[in-house]
Amino acid sequence: MFVNINNLFINISINNHILLLLLLSVVFTLFGTQASIAQKKLNWHANFGVGMTDMRNFNTTFNDLQYGIREDDASIEYKVNSKPDYLISAGMGVSGSFRREGILGWDAGLNIRTGGFRVTANALESEGELSDFFREMLPDFGKTESFRYWALHVPFSLNYRPFEIIGFTFGGDLYYQLSSSPTDADFPHGRLGRHMGFSPLNTPKYQHPFQLGGHIGIYAPIGEKLRLDVQFVTDLSPRLTVDRTISEFKFREMGLMLNVQYKLGW
């Protein structure tokens, strides 16, 4: 039995795009229904955000990934470090209030977002000279490689503003990555796997193309048109899993973001 790999990838891509369109339709239908119940008028806004994110977890980091190769009288030990990278988000959204006083409200949007992380492999100890077979498995020590992505970002937030000058916000995020997966493009584990060092004991897998996240933060209105948000953002499900055979490391995109909303007055 023969399988046409190209047709298989095309079908998977088409199915992902169809699923994305269906999800967006459902999300905005729900938003519209809630908005019509909550109030008649919607407030449209443009937003722009910048921040820094890293690939880590709440209690583990890339620094916990340490490797060793040994053959005969030669050996080497090294570890992989992750470094933060910048985050940029821009798009439009809509907001409303559940009460006329404006204490409890909501907002939703559609953004283009780019983020990522950087990886550096550093040698710790070495002895002797490994054979060509094992040397080809090693990463380029001291070289920092950036792994960035572009994604469609659909956030939904609940806002609570008990005070005139400050409020609190939290909610969920849906991402659909437009960029290719860093662990699927090249054999055996993509560009990320090559930079971490190829080993049967090291299998990285990047969640792609859908990702769920969450955010929590504070915001302050500035005049009638502007709103300034400071948010902690994180993936809810692991974005990157590294299988070490006897253990499994799970990493999430985490970081801080500064976001500005500008009411359009539509």
C-alpha positions in Angstrom: 0.0 0.0 0.0 1.5 3.3 -1.1 0.6 6.7 0.5 1.1 10.0 -1.3 2.8 12.1 1.4 2.3 15.4 -0.5 -1.4 14.8 -0.7 -1.5 13.8 2.9 0.2 17.0 4.0 -2.1 19.1 1.8 -5.2 17.4 3.2 -4.0 18.0 6.8 -3.3 21.7 6.0 -6.8 22.1 4.4 -8.4 20.5 7.4 -6.6 22.8 9.8 -7.7 25.9 7.9 -11.3 24.7 7.8 -11.2 24.0 11.5 -9.7 27.5 12.1 -12.5 29.2 10.1 -15.2 27.1 12.0 -13.7 28.0 15.4 -13.5 31.7 14.5 -17.1 31.7 13.3 -18.3 30.1 16.5 -16.2 32.4 18.7 -17.4 35.6 17.1 -21.0 34.3 17.0 -20.9 33.7 20.7 -19.3 37.1 21.2 -22.1 38.7 19.2 -24.8 36.9 21.0 -23.5 37.9 24.4 -23.0 41.5 23.2 -26.6 41.8 22.0 -27.8 40.5 25.4 -25.5 42.7 27.4 -26.0 46.0 25.6 -27.0 47.5 22.3 -23.8 49.4 21.5 -20.4 47.9 21.1 -17.1 49.7 21.5 -14.5 48.9 18.8 -10.8 49.5 19.4 -7.4 49.0 17.9 -4.6 47.5 20.0 -0.9 47.2 20.0 1.3 45.2 22.4 4.9 44.5 23.1 6.6 42.2 25.6 9.1 39.4 26.3 8.4 35.7 26.5 10.5 32.6 27.2 9.9 28.8 26.7 9.8 27.4 30.3 7.5 26.0 32.8 6.4 27.0 36.3 9.1 24.8 38.0 11.4 23.8 35.1 13.5 25.5 32.5 15.7 24.6 29.6 18.6 24.7 32.0 17.4 21.3 33.3 18.2 19.7 29.9 21.7 18.3 30.3 23.2 15.7 27.9 26.2 13.4 27.8 27.8 11.3 25.1 30.5 8.7 25.9 32.4 6.2 23.7 35.6 4.4 24.7 37.9 7.0 26.2 36.1 10.1 24.9 33.1 11.9 26.3 31.3 15.2 26.4 28.7 16.8 28.5 26.6 19.8 27.6 23.4 21.6 28.5 20.8 23.6 26.6 19.7 27.1 27.7 16.6 29.1 26.6 16.7 32.8 26.4 13.7 35.3 26.2 12.7 36.9 22.9 10.5 39.8 22.0 6.7 39.6 21.5 4.6 41.9 19.3 0.9 41.9 18.8 -1.4 44.1 16.8 -5.1 44.0 15.7 -8.6 45.1 16.4 -11.2 44.1 19.0 -14.6 44.8 20.4 -15.7 45.4 24.0 -18.9 45.8 26.1 -20.3 45.9 29.6 -22.6 43.5 31.4 -23.8 46.3 33.6 -24.6 50.0 32.8 -22.2 51.1 35.5 -19.3 49.5 33.6 -17.9 47.6 36.6 -18.0 44.2 34.8 -17.2 44.0 31.1 -15.7 41.9 28.4 -13.6 42.3 25.3 -12.5 40.1 22.4 -10.2 40.6 19.4 -8.4 39.3 16.4 -4.6 39.9 16.3 -1.5 39.1 14.3 1.1 38.0 16.8 4.8 37.2 16.6 6.8 35.7 19.4 9.4 33.0 20.1 12.4 32.0 22.1 16.1 31.5 21.6 18.2 28.4 22.4 22.0 28.1 23.1 23.9 24.9 23.7 26.9 25.1 25.9 29.6 22.5 26.5 30.3 21.7 30.1 33.1 19.1 30.1 34.9 17.1 27.4 37.5 14.5 27.3 39.3 12.9 24.3 37.9 13.1 20.8 34.7 11.6 19.7 34.3 9.8 16.4 32.7 11.5 13.4 29.5 9.6 14.0 28.9 11.1 17.5 30.3 14.6 16.5 27.6 14.9 13.9 25.0 14.5 16.6 26.4 17.5 18.6 24.9 21.0 18.3 26.9 24.1 17.5 28.1 25.1 20.9 27.9 28.8 21.8 25.6 29.6 18.9 22.3 31.2 19.8 19.4 30.2 17.4 16.1 32.1 17.3 12.8 30.1 16.9 10.1 32.6 16.1 6.5 32.2 14.9 3.6 34.2 13.3 0.1 33.4 14.5 -3.5 34.5 14.5 -4.5 35.3 18.0 -8.0 35.4 19.3 -8.2 36.7 23.0 -11.3 36.9 25.1 -11.2 38.7 28.5 -13.4 39.5 31.4 -12.8 42.9 33.0 -13.5 44.0 36.5 -13.1 47.6 37.4 -13.9 48.3 41.0 -12.0 51.6 41.0 -12.1 54.6 38.7 -8.4 54.5 37.9 -7.6 50.8 37.7 -9.2 47.5 36.8 -8.4 43.8 36.6 -8.6 41.5 33.6 -8.2 37.8 32.9 -9.2 35.5 30.1 -8.2 32.9 27.5 -6.3 32.9 24.2 -6.6 30.8 21.0 -3.6 30.7 18.7 -3.4 29.4 15.2 0.2 29.4 14.0 0.9 30.5 10.4 4.6 29.5 10.7 5.8 25.9 10.3 6.7 23.8 13.3 10.4 24.0 14.4 10.4 20.2 15.1 8.8 19.0 11.8 10.6 20.8 9.0 13.8 18.7 8.9 14.8 15.1 9.7 14.8 13.9 12.4 13.4 16.5 14.8 13.4 19.7 12.8 15.6 22.7 13.2 15.0 22.8 17.0 16.1 19.2 17.4 19.3 19.8 15.4 20.2 22.8 17.5 19.6 20.9 20.7 21.6 17.9 19.5 20.4 14.8 17.9 20.0 11.8 20.2 17.6 8.9 20.5 17.2 10.0 24.1 16.1 13.5 23.1 12.8 13.9 21.2 11.4 17.4 21.1 7.8 17.8 19.9 6.2 21.3 19.2 2.4 21.6 19.5 1.2 22.9 16.1 -0.8 24.7 14.7 -3.4 25.3 17.5 -2.5 26.4 21.0 -4.6 27.5 24.0 -3.4 30.1 26.4 -4.4 32.4 29.2 -3.7 35.9 30.6 -4.2 37.9 33.8 -3.3 41.5 34.5 -4.3 45.0 35.4 -5.4 47.9 33.3 -5.8 51.6 33.6 -8.0 53.9 31.4 -6.2 57.0 30.2 -8.8 59.6 29.2 -11.7 58.6 27.1 -9.8 56.9 24.3 -6.8 55.0 25.7 -6.4 52.0 27.9 -3.1 50.6 29.2 -2.8 46.9 30.1 0.0 45.0 31.8 -0.5 41.2 31.5 1.2 38.0 32.4 0.6 35.6 29.5 1.1 31.8 29.5 0.2 28.7 27.5 -2.4 26.5 29.3 -1.3 23.4 27.5 2.4 22.6 26.9 3.8 24.1 23.7 7.0 22.0 23.6 7.5 18.5 25.0 11.0 17.0 25.2 10.8 13.2 25.7 14.0 12.0 27.5 12.8 8.3 27.5 12.9 8.0 31.3 11.4 11.5 31.9 9.4 14.1 30.0 9.9 17.8 30.1 7.0 20.1 29.3 7.5 23.8 28.4 5.1 26.7 27.9 5.5 30.1 26.4 5.4 32.5 29.4 6.1 36.2 29.7 4.9 39.8 30.3 3.1 42.1 27.9 2.3 45.8 27.7 -0.8 46.5 25.6 -2.4 49.7 24.5 -6.0 50.0 23.4 -7.4 52.9 21.4 -11.2 53.3 21.0 -12.2 54.0 17.5 -15.6 55.5 18.2 -17.4 53.5 15.6 
